[in-house]
Amino acid sequence: MIAETPPPPPPHTQISRTTSSLEQIFLKDHLCAENCIGLWQFAKSWNIHILFQLKYEAFHFICENFEEVSLCEEFLQLAVQELADILGQDDLTVTQEITVYQSVLRWINHMPEERQGAISTLLPKVRLGLMDKSYITDNVLNNDVVKTNPESHLLVSDTLKVMSQPLLFCSESGINNTLFCRRLPNAILLMFGLFSMTIDAFDYRTNSWITVQTHPSLENPMIHLFYSTVFLGRCFYIVGSGLRWTDPSNRVWKFNLVTHTWQEMSPMQESRYLMSVTVLKGYIYAMGGYRNDDGTSRRTAERYHPNINQWTFIASMNEERRDASCTTLNNKIYICGGWNNRVLNTVEYYNPDTNQWTLITPMGTPRCGLGVVAYMGHIFAVGGSDGSRYLRSAEAFDPVTNTWYDVPEMVHTHSFFDIAVMNKRIFVVSCSTGKIVECYDYSTNTWSMVFSGIDHYDEVRCCVISGLPNMAEYCSPLFKDIRRTSV
């Protein structure tokens, strides 16, 4: 089910100092667990401007894929300060903090005589306060490397004291609060309520929602119906909209997720709503949608260049579509289903290199109002309506075999929902019968409920955000709740 991994680039020792921007793009596109550390070390070893982005991308890849990276051979070659810098990152992605501690032991045991003393540098980077108390007692406090290092042994003992006597956490006992600070998620699911005009963030680690902003300061917010949303850079874009079925708009707004400010951008070439929107290689694409001149759907498409704040037409689709859904995979845009005097099962992809749309094998079920995402190298089409009923069913497309196959049904049917991929799972969010979040995990091939709450009716739009300097603003409280336990 997982697409074949492309071959790694040449070893970094063979890369010249005059690496071109084209070569840098190649290296970024071929980052993997086995080579990301070497590329990071190479990029930061030269003070060359064109390598700055590669250094950032490689380091981000290490943090986001730490569990896999820590098992690779390159991990064992890290310098102690390099490893400390990685482990100290708030957005280090791990399912449990024990993994971080075990990676430290694995690194030390690779060269035990030379590295045992490094435990005093590395152990403070482990969030001990997030680990189980019995595990700390049995596997950390009594570890030979920790026991023979007085500084590390005291650190572990102090952590256990705080876990047993939570009042010490707020006292002037010298306890390092960072030890109890939750890691930041590498990504957050952002939801914009169509009618409530609120922006909420879903933290998958705690399965909880927080409201980021209420009643955004948009000009006449009632016009923002039937819009689409995307995340690009550090901004959340609202593309198109309309107050009535006969009143589509070409207006575009940008919400800066760092400064929390709104800005109206250049309008699209055509007015449209219920269009499909996605991001590919730093551009926003808007396709299809509803037109008001003759009441039909559009087949036109256009592309937004954020650097020059301008929309331009691209080739038109083979089929007119509104209320379709799209995603990107292998540097192509795939658009599925929708409505054009009937519910469609047709699918086509756009190649930006040739500016051409190509029809491919249709879905097994006609769907409009569906959710489409790229996941594990395949295209997933989920839910929607067949024209008479809402669907729980899902199917996936294998681009290698050019075939669709069935995926297990969702737990619920959803209307006016949105879909996104985060933390290696597919998330579906709806607020039509209460706020509901369910997810699909390929490793178990099952859907499961992760959140269910009472909420007013709303139509939602979602996107996944990552890489913000203020990610903590979109997360649950960072500090772990330390409950009272007996000594």
LUMTORMI-606560 format. One line per field, with one value per residue (C-alpha): residue number from 1; residue in three letters; x, y, z. Coordinates in Angstrom, 3 decimals. Last residue first. Example, Ala and Ser with C-alpha at 12.3 -4.5 7.8 and 13.67 -1.06 7.14 Angstrom:
<atoms>
n 2 | 1
res SER | ALA
east 13.670 | 12.300
north -1.060 | -4.500
up 7.140 | 7.800
</atoms>
This chain:
<atoms>
n 487 | 486 | 485 | 484 | 483 | 482 | 481 | 480 | 479 | 478 | 477 | 476 | 475 | 474 | 473 | 472 | 471 | 470 | 469 | 468 | 467 | 466 | 465 | 464 | 463 | 462 | 461 | 460 | 459 | 458 | 457 | 456 | 455 | 454 | 453 | 452 | 451 | 450 | 449 | 448 | 447 | 446 | 445 | 444 | 443 | 442 | 441 | 440 | 439 | 438 | 437 | 436 | 435 | 434 | 433 | 432 | 431 | 430 | 429 | 428 | 427 | 426 | 425 | 424 | 423 | 422 | 421 | 420 | 419 | 418 | 417 | 416 | 415 | 414 | 413 | 412 | 411 | 410 | 409 | 408 | 407 | 406 | 405 | 404 | 403 | 402 | 401 | 400 | 399 | 398 | 397 | 396 | 395 | 394 | 393 | 392 | 391 | 390 | 389 | 388 | 387 | 386 | 385 | 384 | 383 | 382 | 381 | 380 | 379 | 378 | 377 | 376 | 375 | 374 | 373 | 372 | 371 | 370 | 369 | 368 | 367 | 366 | 365 | 364 | 363 | 362 | 361 | 360 | 359 | 358 | 357 | 356 | 355 | 354 | 353 | 352 | 351 | 350 | 349 | 348 | 347 | 346 | 345 | 344 | 343 | 342 | 341 | 340 | 339 | 338 | 337 | 336 | 335 | 334 | 333 | 332 | 331 | 330 | 329 | 328 | 327 | 326 | 325 | 324 | 323 | 322 | 321 | 320 | 319 | 318 | 317 | 316 | 315 | 314 | 313 | 312 | 311 | 310 | 309 | 308 | 307 | 306 | 305 | 304 | 303 | 302 | 301 | 300 | 299 | 298 | 297 | 296 | 295 | 294 | 293 | 292 | 291 | 290 | 289 | 288 | 287 | 286 | 285 | 284 | 283 | 282 | 281 | 280 | 279 | 278 | 277 | 276 | 275 | 274 | 273 | 272 | 271 | 270 | 269 | 268 | 267 | 266 | 265 | 264 | 263 | 262 | 261 | 260 | 259 | 258 | 257 | 256 | 255 | 254 | 253 | 252 | 251 | 250 | 249 | 248 | 247 | 246 | 245 | 244 | 243 | 242 | 241 | 240 | 239 | 238 | 237 | 236 | 235 | 234 | 233 | 232 | 231 | 230 | 229 | 228 | 227 | 226 | 225 | 224 | 223 | 222 | 221 | 220 | 219 | 218 | 217 | 216 | 215 | 214 | 213 | 212 | 211 | 210 | 209 | 208 | 207 | 206 | 205 | 204 | 203 | 202 | 201 | 200 | 199 | 198 | 197 | 196 | 195 | 194 | 193 | 192 | 191 | 190 | 189 | 188 | 187 | 186 | 185 | 184 | 183 | 182 | 181 | 180 | 179 | 178 | 177 | 176 | 175 | 174 | 173 | 172 | 171 | 170 | 169 | 168 | 167 | 166 | 165 | 164 | 163 | 162 | 161 | 160 | 159 | 158 | 157 | 156 | 155 | 154 | 153 | 152 | 151 | 150 | 149 | 148 | 147 | 146 | 145 | 144 | 143 | 142 | 141 | 140 | 139 | 138 | 137 | 136 | 135 | 134 | 133 | 132 | 131 | 130 | 129 | 128 | 127 | 126 | 125 | 124 | 123 | 122 | 121 | 120 | 119 | 118 | 117 | 116 | 115 | 114 | 113 | 112 | 111 | 110 | 109 | 108 | 107 | 106 | 105 | 104 | 103 | 102 | 101 | 100 | 99 | 98 | 97 | 96 | 95 | 94 | 93 | 92 | 91 | 90 | 89 | 88 | 87 | 86 | 85 | 84 | 83 | 82 | 81 | 80 | 79 | 78 | 77 | 76 | 75 | 74 | 73 | 72 | 71 | 70 | 69 | 68 | 67 | 66 | 65 | 64 | 63 | 62 | 61 | 60 | 59 | 58 | 57 | 56 | 55 | 54 | 53 | 52 | 51 | 50 | 49 | 48 | 47 | 46 | 45 | 44 | 43 | 42 | 41 | 40 | 39 | 38 | 37 | 36 | 35 | 34 | 33 | 32 | 31 | 30 | 29 | 28 | 27 | 26 | 25 | 24 | 23 | 22 | 21 | 20 | 19 | 18 | 17 | 16 | 15 | 14 | 13 | 12 | 11 | 10 | 9 | 8 | 7 | 6 | 5 | 4 | 3 | 2 | 1
res VAL | SER | THR | ARG | ARG | ILE | ASP | LYS | PHE | LEU | PRO | SER | CYS | TYR | GLU | ALA | MET | ASN | PRO | LEU | GLY | SER | ILE | VAL | CYS | CYS | ARG | VAL | GLU | ASP | TYR | HIS | ASP | ILE | GLY | SER | PHE | VAL | MET | SER | TRP | THR | ASN | THR | SER | TYR | ASP | TYR | CYS | GLU | VAL | ILE | LYS | GLY | THR | SER | CYS | SER | VAL | VAL | PHE | ILE | ARG | LYS | ASN | MET | VAL | ALA | ILE | ASP | PHE | PHE | SER | HIS | THR | HIS | VAL | MET | GLU | PRO | VAL | ASP | TYR | TRP | THR | ASN | THR | VAL | PRO | ASP | PHE | ALA | GLU | ALA | SER | ARG | LEU | TYR | ARG | SER | GLY | ASP | SER | GLY | GLY | VAL | ALA | PHE | ILE | HIS | GLY | MET | TYR | ALA | VAL | VAL | GLY | LEU | GLY | CYS | ARG | PRO | THR | GLY | MET | PRO | THR | ILE | LEU | THR | TRP | GLN | ASN | THR | ASP | PRO | ASN | TYR | TYR | GLU | VAL | THR | ASN | LEU | VAL | ARG | ASN | ASN | TRP | GLY | GLY | CYS | ILE | TYR | ILE | LYS | ASN | ASN | LEU | THR | THR | CYS | SER | ALA | ASP | ARG | ARG | GLU | GLU | ASN | MET | SER | ALA | ILE | PHE | THR | TRP | GLN | ASN | ILE | ASN | PRO | HIS | TYR | ARG | GLU | ALA | THR | ARG | ARG | SER | THR | GLY | ASP | ASP | ASN | ARG | TYR | GLY | GLY | MET | ALA | TYR | ILE | TYR | GLY | LYS | LEU | VAL | THR | VAL | SER | MET | LEU | TYR | ARG | SER | GLU | GLN | MET | PRO | SER | MET | GLU | GLN | TRP | THR | HIS | THR | VAL | LEU | ASN | PHE | LYS | TRP | VAL | ARG | ASN | SER | PRO | ASP | THR | TRP | ARG | LEU | GLY | SER | GLY | VAL | ILE | TYR | PHE | CYS | ARG | GLY | LEU | PHE | VAL | THR | SER | TYR | PHE | LEU | HIS | ILE | MET | PRO | ASN | GLU | LEU | SER | PRO | HIS | THR | GLN | VAL | THR | ILE | TRP | SER | ASN | THR | ARG | TYR | ASP | PHE | ALA | ASP | ILE | THR | MET | SER | PHE | LEU | GLY | PHE | MET | LEU | LEU | ILE | ALA | ASN | PRO | LEU | ARG | ARG | CYS | PHE | LEU | THR | ASN | ASN | ILE | GLY | SER | GLU | SER | CYS | PHE | LEU | LEU | PRO | GLN | SER | MET | VAL | LYS | LEU | THR | ASP | SER | VAL | LEU | LEU | HIS | SER | GLU | PRO | ASN | THR | LYS | VAL | VAL | ASP | ASN | ASN | LEU | VAL | ASN | ASP | THR | ILE | TYR | SER | LYS | ASP | MET | LEU | GLY | LEU | ARG | VAL | LYS | PRO | LEU | LEU | THR | SER | ILE | ALA | GLY | GLN | ARG | GLU | GLU | PRO | MET | HIS | ASN | ILE | TRP | ARG | LEU | VAL | SER | GLN | TYR | VAL | THR | ILE | GLU | GLN | THR | VAL | THR | LEU | ASP | ASP | GLN | GLY | LEU | ILE | ASP | ALA | LEU | GLU | GLN | VAL | ALA | LEU | GLN | LEU | PHE | GLU | GLU | CYS | LEU | SER | VAL | GLU | GLU | PHE | ASN | GLU | CYS | ILE | PHE | HIS | PHE | ALA | GLU | TYR | LYS | LEU | GLN | PHE | LEU | ILE | HIS | ILE | ASN | TRP | SER | LYS | ALA | PHE | GLN | TRP | LEU | GLY | ILE | CYS | ASN | GLU | ALA | CYS | LEU | HIS | ASP | LYS | LEU | PHE | ILE | GLN | GLU | LEU | SER | SER | THR | THR | ARG | SER | ILE | GLN | THR | HIS | PRO | PRO | PRO | PRO | PRO | PRO | THR | GLU | ALA | ILE | MET
east 4.834 | 1.135 | -0.014 | -1.338 | -1.886 | 0.553 | -1.322 | 1.287 | 2.347 | 1.814 | -1.822 | -3.681 | -2.343 | -2.933 | -1.038 | 1.842 | 2.402 | 3.742 | 6.832 | 4.618 | 5.900 | 2.560 | -1.067 | -3.606 | -6.723 | -10.405 | -13.693 | -16.856 | -20.586 | -22.295 | -25.091 | -24.548 | -22.189 | -22.414 | -19.285 | -17.752 | -14.013 | -11.675 | -14.120 | -12.485 | -12.086 | -10.176 | -7.410 | -5.277 | -2.005 | -3.922 | -5.457 | -8.733 | -10.045 | -13.226 | -14.069 | -17.602 | -18.951 | -22.695 | -25.163 | -23.921 | -20.577 | -18.229 | -14.566 | -12.900 | -9.281 | -7.047 | -4.043 | -0.264 | -0.141 | -2.382 | -4.297 | -7.360 | -11.109 | -14.072 | -17.747 | -20.949 | -22.745 | -21.285 | -22.333 | -20.898 | -18.371 | -16.710 | -16.836 | -13.813 | -11.885 | -12.886 | -10.490 | -9.872 | -7.471 | -4.738 | -2.247 | 0.519 | -1.830 | -3.673 | -7.020 | -8.936 | -12.572 | -14.864 | -18.412 | -20.392 | -22.579 | -25.232 | -28.377 | -30.211 | -27.687 | -24.766 | -23.681 | -20.291 | -18.237 | -14.524 | -12.313 | -8.742 | -5.891 | -2.860 | 0.790 | 0.161 | -2.611 | -3.616 | -6.961 | -10.493 | -13.660 | -17.069 | -19.713 | -20.508 | -19.986 | -20.622 | -19.406 | -16.715 | -14.553 | -13.582 | -10.319 | -8.325 | -9.066 | -6.025 | -5.744 | -2.834 | -0.557 | 2.487 | 4.616 | 1.555 | 0.135 | -3.553 | -5.466 | -8.904 | -11.677 | -15.234 | -17.822 | -20.167 | -23.525 | -25.818 | -26.504 | -22.781 | -21.977 | -18.774 | -16.537 | -12.769 | -9.958 | -6.315 | -3.565 | -0.101 | 3.326 | 3.358 | 0.056 | -2.150 | -5.757 | -9.221 | -12.910 | -16.044 | -18.910 | -18.936 | -17.646 | -17.557 | -15.505 | -12.297 | -10.732 | -9.638 | -5.966 | -4.535 | -5.862 | -3.868 | -4.324 | -1.956 | -0.496 | 3.068 | 4.736 | 1.469 | 1.046 | -2.569 | -3.630 | -6.817 | -9.297 | -12.218 | -14.681 | -17.495 | -20.875 | -24.227 | -26.710 | -26.454 | -24.663 | -24.207 | -21.326 | -20.742 | -17.364 | -14.599 | -10.998 | -8.985 | -5.198 | -2.958 | 0.770 | 3.723 | 4.566 | 0.952 | -1.835 | -5.513 | -8.966 | -12.135 | -15.048 | -18.304 | -18.047 | -17.031 | -16.419 | -13.774 | -10.264 | -9.793 | -9.564 | -6.294 | -5.877 | -7.922 | -5.921 | -6.759 | -4.535 | -3.701 | 0.030 | 1.300 | -1.660 | -1.926 | -5.472 | -5.698 | -8.841 | -9.925 | -12.857 | -14.195 | -17.769 | -20.773 | -24.243 | -26.979 | -26.759 | -26.868 | -24.372 | -21.318 | -17.755 | -14.368 | -11.077 | -10.453 | -6.702 | -4.940 | -1.428 | 2.033 | 3.174 | 0.079 | -2.986 | -6.140 | -9.835 | -12.967 | -16.076 | -19.744 | -20.742 | -18.618 | -20.949 | -22.213 | -18.750 | -19.338 | -15.663 | -13.722 | -12.681 | -12.920 | -15.934 | -14.161 | -10.480 | -8.326 | -11.009 | -9.502 | -10.453 | -9.347 | -8.186 | -5.181 | -2.419 | -4.623 | -4.895 | -7.835 | -7.829 | -10.943 | -11.518 | -14.929 | -17.298 | -20.292 | -21.884 | -18.985 | -16.952 | -13.214 | -11.349 | -7.569 | -5.995 | -2.615 | 0.752 | 4.125 | 2.476 | 4.225 | 5.905 | 4.376 | 6.317 | 6.978 | 10.786 | 10.659 | 9.692 | 13.270 | 13.004 | 14.983 | 12.829 | 11.318 | 7.810 | 5.281 | 6.262 | 6.961 | 3.219 | 2.975 | 4.499 | 4.852 | 5.507 | 7.643 | 9.739 | 10.127 | 11.541 | 13.964 | 15.274 | 15.728 | 17.715 | 19.771 | 20.774 | 21.711 | 24.047 | 25.540 | 26.427 | 27.104 | 23.420 | 22.376 | 24.694 | 23.856 | 20.087 | 18.330 | 16.801 | 15.868 | 14.407 | 12.662 | 11.959 | 11.299 | 9.061 | 7.114 | 6.526 | 5.227 | 6.841 | 5.758 | 7.793 | 10.952 | 10.743 | 14.148 | 16.408 | 17.734 | 18.980 | 21.203 | 23.866 | 24.333 | 24.151 | 27.134 | 29.494 | 28.753 | 29.817 | 33.476 | 33.342 | 29.851 | 30.350 | 27.107 | 25.730 | 25.467 | 23.342 | 21.072 | 20.699 | 19.685 | 17.218 | 15.651 | 15.020 | 13.366 | 11.178 | 10.074 | 8.588 | 5.638 | 4.123 | 7.076 | 7.280 | 9.874 | 7.939 | 9.356 | 12.894 | 15.380 | 15.961 | 17.264 | 19.624 | 20.912 | 21.647 | 23.638 | 25.412 | 26.446 | 27.705 | 25.522 | 27.023 | 24.523 | 21.631 | 23.247 | 22.721 | 18.947 | 16.709 | 16.491 | 15.239 | 12.099 | 11.021 | 12.220 | 10.085 | 8.873 | 12.053 | 14.380 | 12.230 | 12.295 | 16.094 | 16.261 | 13.861 | 15.688 | 19.127 | 17.727 | 16.306 | 19.673 | 21.563 | 21.008 | 22.530 | 25.870 | 27.567 | 28.616 | 28.544 | 24.832 | 23.848 | 26.182 | 25.008 | 21.380 | 22.037 | 23.729 | 20.891 | 18.211 | 19.833 | 18.331 | 15.039 | 14.279 | 14.790 | 14.500 | 12.427 | 14.762 | 17.818 | 16.286 | 15.343 | 18.944 | 20.226 | 18.078 | 19.265 | 22.831 | 25.353 | 28.557 | 30.146 | 30.208 | 28.264 | 30.347 | 30.557 | 26.796 | 26.384 | 24.546 | 20.782 | 18.556 | 16.481 | 12.746 | 10.644 | 7.992 | 4.461 | 2.957 | 0.000
north 8.663 | 8.505 | 10.219 | 13.686 | 14.345 | 16.241 | 17.773 | 17.945 | 21.390 | 22.373 | 23.429 | 22.130 | 23.359 | 26.195 | 28.878 | 26.407 | 26.401 | 29.967 | 29.591 | 27.836 | 24.664 | 22.976 | 23.600 | 21.039 | 22.339 | 22.217 | 23.680 | 23.251 | 23.593 | 24.223 | 22.938 | 23.661 | 21.554 | 18.620 | 16.526 | 13.415 | 12.943 | 10.126 | 7.723 | 4.868 | 3.784 | 0.596 | -0.715 | -1.433 | -0.048 | 2.148 | 4.200 | 5.996 | 8.755 | 10.071 | 13.539 | 14.627 | 18.006 | 17.618 | 16.510 | 18.686 | 19.503 | 17.361 | 16.377 | 13.431 | 12.667 | 10.377 | 9.073 | 9.329 | 12.090 | 14.261 | 13.788 | 15.960 | 15.767 | 18.109 | 17.712 | 19.255 | 15.949 | 12.957 | 9.309 | 7.638 | 4.902 | 5.150 | 2.224 | 0.009 | 0.791 | -0.549 | -0.619 | 1.722 | 0.900 | 2.660 | -0.087 | 2.308 | 5.183 | 3.031 | 4.674 | 4.315 | 3.809 | 4.934 | 4.149 | 5.980 | 7.659 | 10.352 | 9.547 | 10.275 | 12.052 | 9.704 | 11.813 | 12.326 | 9.734 | 9.246 | 9.223 | 8.161 | 8.668 | 6.407 | 6.942 | 6.410 | 9.017 | 11.617 | 13.099 | 13.399 | 14.213 | 13.986 | 16.620 | 14.767 | 11.051 | 8.455 | 5.045 | 2.782 | 5.760 | 6.463 | 5.207 | 8.188 | 11.395 | 13.539 | 17.310 | 19.142 | 22.069 | 19.948 | 20.539 | 21.383 | 17.865 | 17.850 | 14.696 | 13.380 | 11.434 | 10.635 | 9.300 | 12.229 | 13.049 | 14.468 | 17.799 | 18.383 | 17.475 | 16.395 | 13.394 | 13.433 | 15.900 | 14.775 | 17.407 | 16.146 | 16.493 | 12.831 | 13.275 | 16.329 | 16.540 | 17.307 | 17.360 | 17.947 | 20.234 | 21.667 | 20.076 | 20.605 | 17.831 | 17.691 | 20.335 | 23.720 | 24.501 | 27.128 | 30.633 | 33.195 | 34.623 | 37.234 | 38.187 | 38.428 | 36.127 | 34.326 | 32.968 | 31.821 | 29.263 | 28.953 | 26.340 | 26.306 | 23.404 | 25.384 | 24.157 | 25.359 | 28.047 | 30.011 | 33.201 | 32.317 | 29.854 | 27.110 | 25.509 | 24.191 | 24.400 | 26.671 | 26.059 | 27.705 | 27.746 | 26.833 | 23.573 | 22.350 | 23.711 | 22.724 | 24.115 | 22.560 | 24.865 | 25.054 | 28.733 | 30.650 | 34.116 | 34.093 | 35.568 | 35.120 | 38.172 | 39.719 | 39.393 | 40.658 | 40.689 | 39.314 | 39.449 | 36.859 | 37.780 | 34.184 | 32.473 | 35.164 | 34.972 | 35.506 | 36.448 | 35.833 | 37.314 | 35.760 | 35.555 | 33.424 | 35.015 | 32.851 | 30.113 | 32.840 | 34.595 | 33.468 | 32.331 | 32.256 | 31.273 | 31.588 | 31.273 | 30.263 | 31.657 | 30.729 | 29.416 | 27.977 | 26.455 | 26.038 | 26.897 | 26.781 | 28.959 | 27.953 | 30.904 | 33.905 | 36.786 | 36.855 | 37.931 | 41.552 | 42.633 | 40.028 | 40.702 | 37.105 | 36.369 | 34.045 | 33.129 | 30.206 | 28.115 | 24.957 | 21.393 | 18.137 | 14.688 | 15.053 | 14.155 | 14.943 | 18.639 | 20.107 | 23.878 | 26.044 | 29.147 | 30.706 | 32.256 | 30.412 | 29.909 | 28.512 | 27.249 | 27.204 | 24.140 | 23.853 | 20.408 | 20.813 | 19.431 | 18.533 | 18.268 | 20.223 | 18.096 | 18.295 | 20.141 | 18.115 | 17.986 | 21.608 | 22.554 | 22.004 | 21.526 | 24.150 | 23.743 | 27.189 | 25.821 | 25.291 | 21.721 | 21.010 | 21.096 | 17.940 | 15.719 | 12.207 | 13.315 | 16.150 | 13.720 | 11.397 | 14.273 | 15.158 | 11.576 | 11.587 | 14.834 | 13.616 | 10.465 | 12.597 | 14.824 | 11.903 | 9.891 | 6.266 | 5.588 | 7.024 | 4.810 | 1.764 | 2.227 | 2.026 | 5.509 | 5.082 | 1.602 | 0.559 | 3.897 | 5.803 | 3.002 | 3.010 | 6.751 | 6.563 | 9.102 | 12.673 | 14.040 | 12.601 | 14.976 | 13.932 | 16.908 | 16.821 | 13.259 | 14.392 | 16.562 | 14.522 | 11.309 | 12.510 | 11.005 | 7.516 | 8.455 | 7.463 | 4.164 | 3.274 | 3.762 | 2.413 | 2.095 | 5.887 | 6.257 | 3.352 | 4.762 | 8.162 | 6.533 | 4.703 | 7.991 | 9.519 | 6.448 | 6.542 | 9.963 | 8.363 | 8.787 | 10.859 | 13.919 | 16.430 | 19.701 | 21.070 | 20.485 | 19.542 | 16.055 | 17.457 | 20.007 | 17.385 | 15.012 | 17.694 | 18.515 | 14.887 | 14.502 | 12.306 | 9.105 | 6.760 | 8.481 | 7.785 | 4.041 | 4.332 | 3.525 | 7.130 | 8.190 | 6.044 | 7.439 | 10.919 | 11.361 | 14.918 | 15.945 | 14.555 | 15.970 | 19.415 | 19.203 | 18.248 | 20.997 | 23.673 | 22.688 | 22.479 | 25.977 | 27.368 | 25.599 | 28.324 | 30.880 | 29.137 | 29.004 | 25.388 | 22.788 | 23.337 | 21.810 | 18.808 | 17.964 | 18.220 | 16.076 | 13.412 | 13.462 | 13.185 | 10.224 | 7.010 | 8.477 | 9.953 | 13.228 | 12.754 | 15.837 | 18.022 | 16.630 | 17.256 | 20.803 | 21.366 | 20.021 | 22.568 | 25.342 | 24.465 | 22.882 | 24.898 | 23.265 | 19.969 | 16.911 | 13.737 | 13.774 | 14.104 | 10.578 | 10.559 | 11.011 | 8.244 | 6.139 | 6.857 | 4.946 | 2.773 | 3.851 | 2.298 | 0.000
up 48.534 | 47.690 | 44.554 | 43.856 | 40.187 | 38.020 | 35.061 | 32.308 | 31.166 | 27.565 | 27.714 | 24.618 | 21.321 | 18.836 | 20.752 | 21.245 | 17.473 | 17.738 | 15.518 | 12.960 | 11.255 | 10.863 | 9.918 | 8.722 | 7.001 | 7.767 | 6.534 | 8.531 | 8.035 | 11.344 | 13.502 | 17.176 | 19.227 | 21.581 | 21.558 | 20.050 | 19.600 | 18.557 | 16.927 | 15.032 | 11.424 | 10.640 | 8.372 | 11.459 | 10.082 | 7.631 | 10.448 | 9.715 | 11.939 | 13.478 | 14.706 | 15.588 | 16.704 | 16.988 | 14.331 | 11.430 | 13.043 | 10.951 | 11.001 | 9.207 | 10.078 | 8.014 | 9.970 | 9.693 | 12.327 | 10.185 | 6.935 | 6.315 | 5.723 | 5.776 | 6.550 | 5.202 | 5.754 | 7.558 | 7.802 | 10.844 | 11.768 | 8.374 | 5.968 | 5.339 | 2.114 | -1.291 | -4.260 | -7.175 | -10.009 | -11.996 | -11.022 | -9.961 | -9.107 | -6.525 | -5.840 | -2.576 | -1.613 | 1.181 | 2.289 | 4.928 | 2.328 | 2.458 | 0.517 | -2.726 | -4.918 | -4.267 | -1.319 | 0.297 | 2.138 | 1.502 | -1.582 | -0.720 | -3.195 | -2.611 | -1.641 | 2.072 | 2.082 | -0.481 | 0.492 | -0.926 | 1.024 | -0.653 | -1.297 | -4.493 | -5.021 | -7.777 | -6.522 | -8.043 | -8.803 | -12.390 | -13.963 | -15.198 | -17.088 | -17.874 | -17.398 | -19.047 | -18.162 | -19.139 | -16.040 | -13.920 | -14.434 | -13.581 | -12.636 | -13.498 | -11.791 | -12.879 | -10.429 | -10.905 | -9.331 | -12.004 | -13.667 | -13.117 | -9.526 | -7.814 | -8.260 | -7.868 | -8.504 | -8.461 | -8.604 | -9.579 | -7.973 | -6.859 | -5.017 | -4.525 | -3.343 | -4.688 | -3.840 | -5.913 | -4.850 | -8.361 | -11.520 | -15.302 | -16.860 | -18.932 | -16.721 | -18.053 | -18.593 | -16.257 | -15.667 | -13.700 | -10.193 | -8.758 | -5.390 | -6.794 | -4.259 | -3.507 | -7.063 | -7.379 | -10.007 | -12.028 | -13.187 | -15.604 | -15.749 | -14.179 | -12.987 | -14.253 | -13.226 | -16.496 | -15.449 | -11.769 | -11.896 | -9.329 | -8.742 | -10.949 | -9.834 | -7.544 | -7.243 | -4.659 | -5.469 | -3.247 | -4.982 | -4.945 | -2.755 | -3.012 | -3.763 | -5.141 | -5.930 | -4.000 | -4.833 | -7.924 | -9.306 | -12.029 | -12.315 | -8.597 | -6.389 | -5.199 | -1.443 | 1.502 | 4.726 | 8.149 | 11.252 | 13.889 | 13.790 | 13.614 | 11.944 | 9.283 | 7.914 | 4.149 | 2.276 | -1.328 | -3.269 | -6.477 | -5.240 | -6.113 | -5.871 | -7.381 | -4.739 | -2.113 | 0.156 | -1.763 | -1.235 | -2.944 | -1.292 | 2.445 | 3.051 | 6.289 | 6.507 | 7.738 | 4.378 | 2.742 | 4.386 | 2.306 | 2.595 | 0.446 | 0.633 | 0.505 | 2.684 | 3.541 | 2.734 | 6.330 | 7.503 | 6.398 | 6.433 | 8.364 | 11.924 | 13.039 | 15.248 | 17.682 | 17.442 | 18.515 | 20.167 | 21.671 | 20.830 | 22.468 | 21.384 | 23.750 | 21.303 | 18.278 | 19.202 | 17.278 | 16.648 | 16.382 | 14.258 | 14.743 | 12.198 | 13.712 | 10.297 | 8.259 | 11.211 | 10.419 | 11.652 | 12.122 | 12.546 | 14.210 | 13.122 | 14.620 | 18.020 | 20.773 | 23.404 | 26.843 | 29.561 | 32.700 | 32.399 | 31.262 | 34.802 | 35.980 | 39.747 | 41.665 | 44.752 | 44.500 | 44.652 | 41.884 | 41.045 | 44.700 | 45.298 | 43.161 | 45.887 | 44.446 | 40.862 | 42.209 | 44.248 | 41.245 | 39.201 | 41.974 | 42.029 | 38.247 | 38.314 | 41.280 | 39.365 | 36.347 | 38.367 | 40.302 | 37.131 | 38.093 | 38.736 | 35.371 | 33.310 | 35.459 | 35.076 | 38.436 | 38.321 | 34.662 | 34.201 | 37.416 | 39.081 | 35.848 | 34.575 | 37.842 | 37.573 | 34.005 | 31.721 | 31.032 | 33.941 | 32.402 | 29.437 | 28.074 | 27.338 | 30.927 | 30.152 | 27.264 | 28.871 | 32.071 | 30.000 | 27.951 | 30.544 | 29.249 | 25.706 | 25.234 | 27.129 | 25.891 | 22.129 | 20.620 | 24.155 | 24.424 | 21.258 | 22.255 | 25.754 | 24.381 | 21.962 | 24.910 | 26.695 | 23.630 | 23.070 | 26.720 | 25.930 | 24.171 | 20.713 | 19.605 | 17.345 | 18.535 | 18.448 | 21.721 | 20.472 | 23.180 | 21.802 | 18.511 | 20.068 | 22.534 | 19.646 | 17.852 | 21.118 | 21.591 | 18.029 | 15.838 | 14.404 | 16.064 | 14.303 | 10.924 | 11.456 | 11.635 | 14.606 | 15.794 | 12.343 | 12.623 | 16.006 | 15.059 | 11.952 | 12.606 | 14.392 | 11.721 | 8.914 | 10.533 | 10.692 | 7.018 | 5.944 | 7.953 | 6.663 | 3.120 | 3.511 | 4.630 | 1.829 | -0.775 | 1.609 | 2.005 | 5.410 | 4.967 | 7.764 | 8.354 | 5.025 | 5.411 | 8.913 | 7.849 | 4.771 | 6.891 | 9.407 | 6.696 | 4.905 | 6.337 | 7.564 | 4.157 | 2.326 | -1.418 | -2.275 | -0.231 | -2.044 | -5.468 | -4.468 | -3.380 | -6.681 | -8.532 | -6.206 | -7.150 | -4.791 | -5.040 | -1.997 | -3.843 | -2.803 | -2.538 | 1.263 | 1.348 | 0.033 | -3.323 | -3.173 | -1.837 | -4.252 | -4.241 | -1.706 | -3.367 | -2.504 | 0.621 | 0.000
</atoms>
